[in-house]
């Protein structure tokens, strides 16, 4: 299963008031470890990306790009490049082909530009352990990335050494759900993990404003068709144990949340739709309410043909 050819890893080197620290912060370490493992198993190419904020509020433009070191001066970018070069060396030692880029700008935007420019097929970033009061502001880097990035995005929350034991695919039975199924199933196969598939039942012929009761017969028929489709899709994976299919009649976000809690899920794979965020299963803001709360990692997939609102600048050079 060579699904990924080119993986981009977001490496955040800032901590506290420092733009670049020598020891990689834990959230980035999770992403790097996961990415190296995945690149190895997929024989994929890895790019490490560090985006430096172009300004610091307390410094004027001249002094902010210089950090005073015991052995003279070097720029923040020089420092970042040294740390990133070590990461490339580490990946090479693990048998993975890798390169790195250090750029200035907005983290989420530069990440997406890099994806469009180099046509990466997966982005892996670490979830920063945010404050409990504002776990994920909607303006946050991760939410913008999930909404606007044209390729799949994996937000890692597990400790780097922890193996994936269980994967949940939230499947809306639309094409983007099929994509989520393909990736989630592949991850379960790769990690030898238990696979759960959840479908929150929506009856397409109902008017959602005035829902009429669906006959038991109709409900059973719909459920049978859904089960058949999911079972057919499961055949493409070589799973070490039987997959579990769950149906829910409660709203999708509650159903997903419940499933994650009940089965101790490590990775949630789901489709996202358009620019409004995560849909089919979850529309608009529900995703943004759900994301910070779930304890597991999230792999979000875009529908084919998704156009990112982000564009490359005219003079885009490496």
N, C-alpha and C positions, 0 to 999 in steps of 0.2 A: 504494500500500500504506500506508494510514493505520492502523497497528496500535496505536500508542501515542497516547493522548490527554493523559495526565497523568503526568509523570515527576517523581520525587522524587530529589534528589541529596543525599547525606550529605556535609556539609562539616566536616572536622575542622580546627579552628583552633589546636589545642594543639600546642606543641612544647617539648620539654624540660620545664622547670618552669613554663612560661608557659601560662595558660589560652587566651589569644588572642594570636596574632601577626599583624602587618600583612601579611606576605607569606605567601600561601597555601602550605602544605606540598605537596611534589611529589605525594604520593599522592592528595590531594584535587584537585589541579590536573588530574590524569589524568581523574578522574571528571567534573569540571566541563566540560572540553573535549569529552569524548565526549557528555555530556548535551546541551550546547548544539547540537552538530552534529545529534544525533538529533532533538531537539525541532524544529529548523529543517526537517529533511527530512520530519518527520511532522506539521508544523504543530501540535505538542503544546504544552501549558502546562507550565512548569517551576517547581518549588518547591525552593528551597535550604533545607536544614535544618541548623542547628547545635545540637548538644546539649552543654550545659555540665555538667561534673561538679559536683554540688551541694556538694561538700566538697573541701577540700585539707587533707592530713594535718597540715601544720605551722602552720596558721592558725586562730585562733578565728573563730567565725561572724561577728563584727562586722567584723573587718579583711579577711576573705578576699574579700568582694565589692567591695572598693575597691582600685583600683590607683593608685598615686601617679604623677601625670603632671607634667610641667614646668608645665602651665597649670592646676594644681588637680587635683581628684579627679573620677574618673568610675567607674562600676561596670564590672565585667568584661562584664556584659551590654550596657551602652551601647557598649563597644568592639566587641563581637561584632556588634552591630546595624549599626555604621558599616561594618565590613568586608563584611557581607552585603549592605548596600544598594548597595555598589559592584558586587557580583556581579550583582545584579538590573539595574543600569544597563548593565553590560557585555552581559548577555543581550539587553536591550531594543535596544541599539545593533546587535546582530546580527539584529534583527527577531524576537526570541522573547519571548512574553509570559511574565513571571516574577514570583514573589513570594518572600518568605523568612520563616522562623520561627526564633526563638532560644528554646530552652526548657532547663530544668534537668532532669537525670535520668540514667538509664542509656541510653547511646547506642542500643543495639539495640532496647530496649523502646520508647523514644520514637519511633524510626523506624517501628516496626510500628504503634504507636498512630496516628501521622500517616497511614499507609497506610489503616488501617481507617476513620479519621475522614473523610478526603478521597477515599477510593477511588482512589488512584493505581494505575496498572497496571504501573509499572516503577520499581524502585529502583536507582540506580547509586551504588556506593561505591568508593573506592580501596582497594587492598590495601596496607596499611602494610608496608614492607619490614622484616619481623620478623627477630629474631636467628636465625642458622642453626641454633643448638642447639634452640630451641623455636619452629620457624617458625609453628606454629598451635596454641596450646593449645586443647583442645576447648571451653574456656570463652570463647574469644575472641568479640569482637563479630561478626565476619563469619560464623563458624560458626552462632552463635545466629540471626543474621538469615536465613541460608540455610535453617535448620531450621524457623523459626517464622513467617517473613513470608508472608502470604497471596498476594502477587503475585510476579511474576518478579523475580529479583535479579541484577544484573550487577556482578561484582567485577572492576574494571579493573586490569590489570597492565602494559599497554603504555604506552610514552611517549606523551604527549598528541598529539604531532604525527604519530605513526605511523598509517598507513592500515591497515585490516584487510585482510590479503591472503588469509587462509585460515580457513575455519570448519569445525569438526568437530561433527556432530550424533551424540551417542551415543543410538542409537534402540533401545528395548527392544520395539518393536512393540505396546506397550500404549498406551492413550489418552494417558497423560502423555508418552510418547515421540512421539506425533503432535504434541502441543503444542510439544515441543522442536524437532521438525522444522519446524513452521510458523515459529517464531521464528528458528531458525538459518538456515533457507532465506531468510527475509525479510532477515536481516542480510547474508547473502552477496549477495543481489540488490542491496540498498541500497549496499553498499560495493564492488560489482563484484569480489567476492572468489571464490576457488575453494572449492567446497563438497565436503566429504567426509562420507559417512554410514557409521557403523560399527554393525554389529549383532553382538553376541556371542551365538552360537547356544546356545539352551537348548532341550532337547527336552521339550515340556510333558508328554508321556505317561510320562516316566521317573520312577521313584522315585529321588530324589536320594541316598537313603542307600545303596541297593544298585544303582547304575546298571548296567543291562544294556547290552551293546553295541547300538547302533542300526544297522540294516542300511543298506548303502550306498544302497539304493534309497530308503529312508525319509529318509535324510539329504539326498539330492539333491532329493527332493520338497519337503521343508521349506525348503530353501535357495531353491528356485525360487519358492515361494509368497512368501517373505520379500522376495525381489528384486522380484517383481511389485508387491507392496504399496508398497515404497519408490519404485519407478519411477513408479507412479501418483501418489504424493504429490509427486514432483519436478516433475510437469507444471504445477503451479500457479505455479511461479516462472519469471521471465524471467532465466535465468542467462546470463552472457556466454560462459561456457565449460562444457563438459560436467562434470557432477558425477561423483564417484568413489564407488562403493559397496564397502565392505570387510566381509568376514565373518571372525569370529574364533572359534576353538573354545577358546581359552585363557580364564582368568577375566577378566571384563569390565574390572576395574581395570588389569590388565597390558595388555590389548588397547588400552585408551584411551591409556595412558601411551606405549605403543609407537607408536601412530598419531600422537600429538602430536609425538614425537621425529622420526619418519620423515618427516612431511610439513610440519614446521615450522609447526604450527597456532597461530594468533593468538587464536582464540576457541573455547571448548568449550561447546556448548549441550547441556543434558541435563535430564531430568526428575528431580524429587525426589518422594519418597512419604511421606505421613504425617508423624509427628513424629520418626521414627527417623533422619531425615536423607535421604540420597540413595539411591535404591533402584531396583529393577527392574534397572538396569544395576549398581547398587552399593548394598549395604545397609549401614546403620548406620555403623560406624566406618571402613569402607574409604574412604568419602568424605572423612572428616576426615584420613585418612592421605594421600589423594591431593591434596586441595586445596592444601596449602602447597607441594607438590612441583612441581606443574605450572607451567611458566613462562608459560602463557598466561592470558588473561582467562577468566572463567567466567560463563555465563548460565544460571541455574538456574530451572527452571519448576515450578510446583506443579500437581498434578492438579486438575481442576475440582471444586468442592465442598470444597476443603481448608479446614478450620476452624483458625484460629490459636489457640493456647492463650492468647495475650495478649488482654486486653479493655480497653475504654476505662474510665477512672475515671468515677464518677457525674457529677461536675461537670466535664465536659471543655469548657473554653472556649478559644477561640483565644488 
